[in-house]
């Protein structure tokens, strides 16, 4: 599959570019970014295209590594041109834009995938298999990092604005739903702005998850813990050993298979839309 990449930031460098470059089933045919010199630096040897439309014209699929409010409009253009889309999370800046993007994908009949990276790590899949084999009454999930205090992501405006909820929130909500099923209500949500610490209670049709998120906690390495407990015992995920580029490579395997078979993946644009709606529910609860 001929795939082009939109974006040349840290995520492109850490995950998308190495995975697209190395994958046997992908012809990485071009990259576009707002600054051409950044595109050339992040993907040496890959043609730098002078516009998004020129990139769309030359590919079968477009991968995105840009802020959500930018992604939504560009991904709609790609889908309307009949191109499959590999979307970053969250898929848009608002629920309305996420709905517009999902509708464009449906109208065009193209394939889609959201980069819910941890879903494609073997340690996560092992945890989900174990949690699925037991009776689980509740889940506690924590993701703490200092990404907004310094480093490659510290200058990201959308991450500062949306905080941990918008950046790592989709990953965590996706994982707790994979154990407990869809969120049906958000009974409680609070954010300490200075530390970007979110405390969230999610209702899953009678079962409950407790979520703690922060991107302004001075910890290194970052902490991801998900615990599923019930009458059969406790199962825990306490590691992120699979690197992002390897997760992205597995994602590409499944994306290619999904397109080839014409069967939507469970992490399609509609998964992204659902998660966007949950994030909006959390934000709305903050204001009540």
N, C-alpha and C positions, 0 to 999 in steps of 0.2 A: 504494500500500500504506500502510495506517495503521500507523505505527511509534511506539512509546514508548521512552523512554530511562530506564534505571536508573543513577543516578550523576551527580555534579556536580563531579568533581575536575578536575585539569589536563587529563587526556586528553579528557574530555567537552568542555572549553572549547576545546582546540586542534584537535580533529578531528571528533568525533561531532556536536556541536551545529551547527557551520557547515555540515557536509556534509548533515546531515538537513534543515536549514532551507532550503538552496538547491536540493535535488534536485527536479526536475520530477516524478519518479515517486513521491515520498514525501509523505504527509500526516503531518507531525510533530505528533502529537495530544496528547502529554503527557510529563511528566518527573516522576520520583520520586527523592528522595534522603533520606538520614537527616536532614539539616537542610533544611527547606523553603526557608529564606531563601537557602541556597546554590543550590538548584535554580532559584529565581526569578532570581538574579543571573546564573547561567551561561547561561540560556536565556530572555531577556526576551521576553515575549509568548506564550510557550508555557504552556499550563495546567499548574500544579503539582498533582499528584495526591496524595491523602493516604495512600495505601497501595500496596504492590506489587500486591496482588490487584485493586485498583480499576484500576490501569494495565493489567494483563493483560486485564481484562474489556472494555477499550475499543479494543484494538489487534488487528492481524493479526500483528505481529511485535514482539519486544522486543529492543532493543539494550542492551548492558551496558558500563559503564565503572566497574567496582568491583573490589576485590581478589579474587583467584581463589578463596579459601576461601568468600567470600560469594557469588560468582557461581554456583558449582556448584549450591547449594541453590535459589537463585532461578530459575536457568535450567531446572532440572528441573520446577519448578512451572509455568513458562511453557510448556514443551513438553507437559506433561501436560494443559494446558488447550487444546492444539491450536495454539499460537502458534509461528511461526518464530522462530529465535534468531540474533542477531548477537553473537558471543562475543568478549570480550577474551582476550588470551593471558597466561600459560598458562590453560587453560580451567578448572582446578581447583587446589586446594592439594595434592592427593595423586592418585596413580594410581587408587586405589579410587574416589574421587569423580569423576574423569574418566571412568572406565568406567561409573559409574552415570548420568552425564549423557548419554554417547553412547547408552546403552541406552534412556534415556527418549526421546531424539530418534528413535531407530529405531522404538520401539513406537508413537509418535504419528504417524510418517510426515511430520514437519514438515521444513522446510528449515533449514539451518544454515550458518554461515560464521564463520571465525575471523579476527580482524583482524591478519593477518600483513602489516602495512602495507607493508613494502618490496617485497613481491611485486607490488604494484599501482602501482609507480612505473615510468615509462617507461625510466629509465636502468637499472633492475634488469632489466627485460624485455629490453632491448637486450643487456645482458651475458649473460643466460641464453641468448638466441638464438645469440650468438657462441660461447659455451662449448659449446653443443650441436652446433655445426657442426664442432667439432674433436675430436681424440682427446685426452682429458684423463686424466692419470695421477694427479694429486693437486690438492688445493685448500688454500690457507692463507686464513684468515679472521680479521679483527681488528675488534672493536668496543670502543672506549675512550671513556669519558665521565666527567665529574665530577658527574653528576646527584645522587649521594648526598652530595656535599660542600656543596651549596647550591642554592637555586632551588626551583621548584615541587614537585619530587619528593623533596626531601631529607627531608621528614617522613613518608614512606611506610614504615610498619612492615614490610609484607610485602616490600618491596624491600630494606630493610636485612637482614631475616632471610634471604632467598633469594639476595641479591646479584645480580650481573650474570647469573648462570646462569638465574635464574627470569624476569628482566625482558627482557633482550635476547637471552638464549640461544635462545628459540624462533625468533626471527628468523634468527639466524645458522645454527642447525642446519637450518632449513628451506631456506636458500639453498644450503648445501653439499650437502644431499641433492638439491636440484633439479639439481645438476650431476653428482654421483657416484652417486646412488641411495641407498636406505635404509641407515641405520646398522645394521650387523650385530654390532658389538662396540665396547666402549670400553676400549682397552688401557691408557690412562693418563689420570689426572685429578689435578690439584693446585690448591689455592687458597691464596694468601697473604691471610689474613683482613684484615690492616691496610690493604692497598691494594685489597682485593677483586679481585685479579688471578687469573684462572682460566687454566690451561694444560691443554688437553684434546686428546687424540689419538682420532680416531674412525676405525673401520675400516668401509669400505663394500664388503664382499665382495671384499676384496683390494686395493682402492684406499684411499688414506689422506687424511684431512683433518686439519690442525692448526689449532686454534681458540684464540684469546686474547681474553678478555673482562675488562672492568673498568668499574665505575661510580664508582670513587673515584680516578681519575687526573685531575689538574688540567689538562685540555686544553679549549680552546674555539676553534672548535666541536668537537663530538665527532667521532671518527674511525671511519669504516666503510670497510674495505678487504677485498675478496674477490678472490683471484687463482687462476685455473685454468690449470695448465700441463701440457704433455705434448709428444709428438714433433712436434706441429703448431705449437707456439709458446705464447705467453702471452696470456691475456685477463684484464683487470682491471676491477673495479668500484671506483671511488674517490670516489664522490659520493653525496650525498643531496639533490639539488636539488629534487625534487618534494616540496612541503610535505605534512604529515600530512593536512590536510583534503582535499587533492586526491586523495591515495591513497585516502582513505575514500570519496570520491565515485565513483571507479572501482570500488571494492569494492561499493558500493551498486548500480551498474549491473549487475555480474555476479551479485550476490545476487538481485536482482529477476528477472533472466533465469533463474537456476537454479530459483527457486520457480515461475516461470511455466511452464517446460518440464518441471518435475518431475525434473530431472537433478541429482544431487549435485555440488557444486563440488569441485575438487581441494583446496580449503582448508576443507572441511566439518569438522564436529565430530570426525570420525575422523582427520583430519590432526592436529587438536589433541590427540587421545588418543595417537596415535603419538609426537608430540613430547614429551608428558608422560612417556611411558615411557622415552624417550631421556634426558631430564633426570634421571629416577630412576636410570638406569644410571650416569650421571656421578656423582651423589651417592653411590651405593653404592661406586663405585670409590675415592672419597676415603677411605673407611673401611677399605680393605683394606691 
